[in-house]
Amino acid sequence: MRSSQTLRANNLKEPGLSSQYNAGSASTCRETLLRNGHSKRIKHKALWPEYFARLGQKDSTTWHYQGYLKDTFVVWRAFYSLMLGHPIIAFIGLRHFFQSLIFRISDEKRGRYFLPIVTIITPILMLLSPFISLLAVAIAPGFLKYAMKRLVPPLFRPFKFMGWANYNVMLITMFSLHGYKQYRGGVHPSIALKHSSKLFWHQFFDEHLPSGHRATSQLAVIESGKVKGNIPQTDIVIKPIAGGAGYNLRTMKWEHELNQFRCVDIERAETEKELYSPDELRSWIAKTYDNGVIEKLEHTRKPFPISSIRILTLNLDRKSQLLSAAMLPAPEGSNSTAYFDLDTYLIDYEHSAIGTPVRLHSDGQYTGIEIPELNSIIEACLKMHDELHYHVEISWDVLLTDDGPVYLEGNVFPPGCDYKISIFKSYENFVYLRDRLCGQTSKGLRTESQSEAQQA
């Protein structure tokens, strides 16, 4: 048996020629995609092709970039230069962000009720957010584990106190700029509630996806713990209407011989059953979900595991750009590529193939596998982001199946793509983006692609 290093080296020499990929239906699928006009060449230049590598960070499972002290200086400097140097922009943007957050975690009625309260506390947040972040991060793991009875995702382990605190400050800083852009565009904070719903993305994809691309099939809706209609006797996935990180995401496979649903997800709690009759499943859903959606379980084509391609797009001037793309394989037995985000592969744009893995522990077994439809997926995501240009960043989760690309959702809040990481590598990068989002002239850094987009 060859070592993972040898396998990875061979795959890098001959992208797309791994023995796994050339076998059986995978090869047939590739030939079909090429015959249907999918271009091997990626036409759009990625702004940050090394995005998921955290710009050279060896261990990308933590938010430790350049050392805690240096990170703290850069991040806090950016935060307070915005809050104190541009107080009106900062107030409007930060208020819009936290109002959006209230809608995102509650509902329409409570969101509107808290609008004036957010206005009152915004000046406090402008001064104290970095210190509040330190306190929140210090108590978060214990709170999740003991108070909320929720598993702390492996992505948060080992827990890095200063690293995650700084990451929160980055989020607040960048979302203040995003909020200001949305405010200027007349977008109400309640849009965060609508666009965090799986139902919104089903409808949006149905209206905007090109021929040959499709969304997941919605089979039933869960409202107030009750399933509207019958639970189909087929392989299904159950999701909350809103929420991420794979929380309460369950796959149920229909066992015809037993006339029952079987769940073997590794995320399944010890108290959860493995087998459910249709009536038992309906009862379990009533106890577990408030609002949710039941979709047909889609299967990725061989040799991909349960995985999604994540396309990251950026829109600063009403014209979307490609930030980066990556493959997120879930571990064996998992139903989620987010909750157990332990392996990540970059994309080889030149060959439209899976590139090198980011994680040090990765065996690199998927490196070199071609994705003939990748360019058309990127084109579709960019055009869809143009329709939602008031969102600065969107990450699109797409499955690669034998029947073509299947779109799961777009992530807009919290962000699915953390281009903020590269922005905060230097203060000049932040200043450039800050001024661009605020409609001001900046002498900061710009890339060739950004210049072209600005001219357009």
Stockholm file with secondary structure:
# STOCKHOLM 1.0

chainA/1-456         MRSSQTLRANNLKEPGLSSQYNAGSASTCRETLLRNGHSKRIKHKALWPEYFARLGQKDSTTWHYQGYLKDTFVVWRAFYSLMLGHPIIAFIGLRHFFQSLIFRISDEKRGRYFLPIVTIITPILMLLSPFISLLAVAIAPGFLKYAMKRLVPPLFRPFKFMGWANYNVMLITMFSLHGYKQYRGGVHPSIALKHSSKLFWHQFFDEHLPSGHRATSQLAVIESGKVKGNIPQTDIVIKPIAGGAGYNLRTMKWEHELNQFRCVDIERAETEKELYSPDELRSWIAKTYDNGVIEKLEHTRKPFPISSIRILTLNLDRKSQLLSAAMLPAPEGSNSTAYFDLDTYLIDYEHSAIGTPVRLHSDGQYTGIEIPELNSIIEACLKMHDELHYHVEISWDVLLTDDGPVYLEGNVFPPGCDYKISIFKSYENFVYLRDRLCGQTSKGLRTESQSEAQQA
#=GR chainA/1-456 SS CCCHHHHHHHHHHSTTCCTTTTSHHHHHHHHHHHHTTCCSSCCSCCSCTTGGGTTTCSCTTSCCCSCHHHHHHHHHHHHHHHHHHSHHHHHHHHHHHHHHHHHHHSCHHHHHHTHHHHHHHHHHHHHHHHHHHHHHHHHHHHIIIIISCCCCCGGGCSCCHHHHHHHHHHHHHHHHHHHHHHHHTTCCTTHHHHHTCHHHHHHHHHHHCCTTCEECCEEEEEETTEEESCCCSSCEEEEESSCCTTTTCEEEEEETTTTEEECCCTTSCTTSCSEECHHHHHHHHHHHCSSEEEEECCCCCTTCCSEEEEEEEEESSSSEEEEEEEEEECCTTCSCSSTTCCCCEEEETTTTEEEEECSTTCCCTTTTCBCTTHHHHHHHHHHHHHHTTTSSEEEEEEEEETTEEEEEEEETTTTSCCTHHHHTTSHHHHHHHHHHHTTCCCCSCCCHHHHHHHHC
#=GC SS_cons         CCCHHHHHHHHHHSTTCCTTTTSHHHHHHHHHHHHTTCCSSCCSCCSCTTGGGTTTCSCTTSCCCSCHHHHHHHHHHHHHHHHHHSHHHHHHHHHHHHHHHHHHHSCHHHHHHTHHHHHHHHHHHHHHHHHHHHHHHHHHHHIIIIISCCCCCGGGCSCCHHHHHHHHHHHHHHHHHHHHHHHHTTCCTTHHHHHTCHHHHHHHHHHHCCTTCEECCEEEEEETTEEESCCCSSCEEEEESSCCTTTTCEEEEEETTTTEEECCCTTSCTTSCSEECHHHHHHHHHHHCSSEEEEECCCCCTTCCSEEEEEEEEESSSSEEEEEEEEEECCTTCSCSSTTCCCCEEEETTTTEEEEECSTTCCCTTTTCBCTTHHHHHHHHHHHHHHTTTSSEEEEEEEEETTEEEEEEEETTTTSCCTHHHHTTSHHHHHHHHHHHTTCCCCSCCCHHHHHHHHC
//
